[in-house]
C-alpha cells in the first residue's frame, strides 16, 4: 500500500506501556522489512485501579473508542487490556472483537479488531502449548481469574506468580530487569511456554531474550502476542528481532483465530 498502515489502539487511560512496546516491535519489524511502515493512533478508556468493577466500567467505553479510531480509518484495531476482557467472563474476547468490529462497520470504516486477551490465547495455540508458566502483575484474585480464563481455553498452568500491584501506573513502573529473577524461582520445567507478562501494561520486552536463555523455553507476552496478531492480520510476515520465539519467524502462519469468526 502507498501509505503506512494505521495501527489503532484502545488503551486504559493509565496505560503507559502498550504505546511504547507495540510501536517498538513494529518499528523493529520495519528495519527488516522497509516497505512495511506504520503510524500509531490511540483512544483511551478511564481506569486507574486494576479492580474488577473499574475494569467493567472501563470496558463499557470501548465502543466509543472503536468509533473514534474508525473515524481515522485505521487498518487494524487493538484492544490493549487483557485483564479487562478476561474479567468479563469466559470467551468474552470473541464477543468484544465481534461487537467492536461491528461498530467500525456501522461507521463505514471497517477495521478488524484484535484483543490482547484473544491474541495471547491464539499465540499459545500457535506455539502448540499445552502447559504454561505465567507471571502477572495483578492481585491474587484477578490473577486467578486470568488463569481460569486461560485454563478454560484448554491450557494447564504449571506454576504462576502474582506480583500484587494494585495501581495501574505502578504496574507500568515495574522494572523488567526483575523478571528473570522471578522466573528463576518458578517451577517451569514442565511448561511448554512461559508467559512472561500476562498484561500489556507490565513492561517485559527487554527481559524476553534473557528469560529464553535462562529457561531454554519459548517466552511470550501479551504485547508480543498482540504484535504477532497485528502483523498477520495485515498480511505481513510476523518477524521482529529480539522479541522472542513467536516473532522469530518460526511461526509464519497464523492459526485459526479465536476471534469473531471462531
Secondary structure, 3 states (H helix, E strand, C coil): CCCCEEEEEEEECCCCCHHHHHHHHHHHHHHHCCCCCEEEEEEEECCCECCHHHHHHHHCCHHHHHHHHHHCCCCEEEEECHHHHHCCCCCHHHHHHHHHHHHHHHCCCCCEEEEHHHHHHHHHHHCCCCEEEEEECCCHHHHHHHHHHHHHCCCEEEEEEECCCCEHHHHHHCCHHHHHHHHHCCCCCCCCEEEEECCCCCCCHHHHHHHHHHHCCEEEEHHHHHHHHHHHHCCCCCECCCCCHHHECCCCCCCCCCCCCC
